[in-house]
């Protein structure tokens, strides 16, 4: 941020502690502005202002600065943007220009729909479904055929593989693909012919009795969103032709798939929510909602998982090089520690051997996740904290050319195939699948996949860290507005969601809703000496015997807010 005035300006770092710098006044920068500074290489040139970003009191300007600070490009090179537009204009929905003259199934007469968040701008996947003779239901999962537009080694392909993933922060996105493809040619918008790769599955209950794969042309009849589908399922709104019956058939299959996962008992039972921010025209955060997974979300989730499993099984069976989405079985010591942590908090745990195998450990985590869910429903608190403990006991999912399965989903074969607009490993899987069915693509080079998997996994972790930091910034700006602009009280009901030696992380909000998060330092807890127990689940006061536990309900007041850094300091409200 710019400080001072005159021919030379002083700039201070916003997102981290660091030295102040002197830079020439340029680009129209003035005191109080948020600017991007390009640091000079050692001994070469001077630090200089590269861009003026805006006002540090405006959330949208700060979020732009955060993305740049974390290394996101924010723009595509001109040649890449031009190449994407040329691919869009050249290919469109025409089958004549398909690579290698690949044949396509014309599925435009199938009633088809998409289901996405109401704020979605690009649509990777669409669904068709119909009842067959007997009890079977046929489901078509259509995925945008990005590979038709993004040729291996092309400028767009190189940038997509370098970015690895789209990054979503409140009100902004760093897309993996240029807009000409992500929001236009590849997006399965309603009423337009679109190129797709289709997984066609005949379901007998939850069993896939038959599967086929095609390059296709589809046309979506309706752009549905999760809220609308939930209203239809609850009877508050009526489904329309021609997609009413296909939606009901897809719902029946998804219900069977969900019941099968619960029966097997190997998939984790975890519930989480995603923040959804609203902005005004000036870029201020004006509202925040927690998006909770509902039946409409689960419908899409189960059908996408089924498509991913079928693609992964085919590629494994045929030995085609690809990238798999792998979630390896947990380390037994980590799972034993989880059981100790849950036990310290009075949560029931499944019986376990002292030296379990990784498979037994994975089954125990799945059972523990169900017991945690029962505990939370019975007590009314602790979901975020206890779910975090369960997830931290697991290995991190990643991309690799080895088909090692997905323990979290209980899937023997699994890959990411269903989101090629926003994930580079999905493009790799598309090329592998299409090569294996003779649909005009070459298989990925096996020698390059190990490195590609490591890179994609690292980019995904970077994206998650940026998104979490941005969510914290958005929450802090809204909290500041709520208290200092709208005059809301500073006291809130909350819940302990994390503990470290220095204090407790508390999720809080109006009427106890966990919209915000802040730090309650131990120095604010009455002058006692607090120590964290061995399991990391309880802070004990050595003098008073008081305890702060994960999942505990607490009442706090907001002491200070640092919106650009997403930090909130809390104090306790004495009962």
Secondary structure, 3 states (H helix, E strand, C coil): CEECCCCEEEECCCCCCCCCEEEECCCCCCCCEEEEEECCECCECCCEEEEEEEECCCHHHHHHHHHHHCCCCCCCCHHHHHHHHHHHHHHCCCCCCCHHHCCCEECCCCCCEEEECCCCCCCCEEEEEEECCCCCEEEEEEEECHHHCCCCCCHHHHHHHHHCECEEECCEEECCCCHHHHHHHCCCCECCEEEEEEEEEEEECCEEEEEEEEEEEEEECEEEEHHHHHHHHHCCCCCCCCCHHHHHHHHHHHHHHHHHHHHHCCCCCCCCEEEEEEECCCCCEEEEEEEECCHHHHHHHHHHHHHHHHHHHHHHHHCCCCCEEEECCCCHHHHHHHHHHHHHCCCCCCCCCCCCCHHHHHHHHHHHHHHHHHHHHHHCCCHHHHHHHHHHCCCCCEEECCCCCECCCCECCCCCCCCCCCEHHHHHHHHHHHHHCCCCCCCCCHHHHHHHHHHHHHHHHHHHHHHHHHHHHHHHHHHHHHHHHCCCCCEEEEEEEEEECCEEEEEEEHHHCCCEEEEEEHHHCCCCCEEECCCCCEEEECCCCCEEECCCEEEEEEEEEEHHHCEEEEEECCC
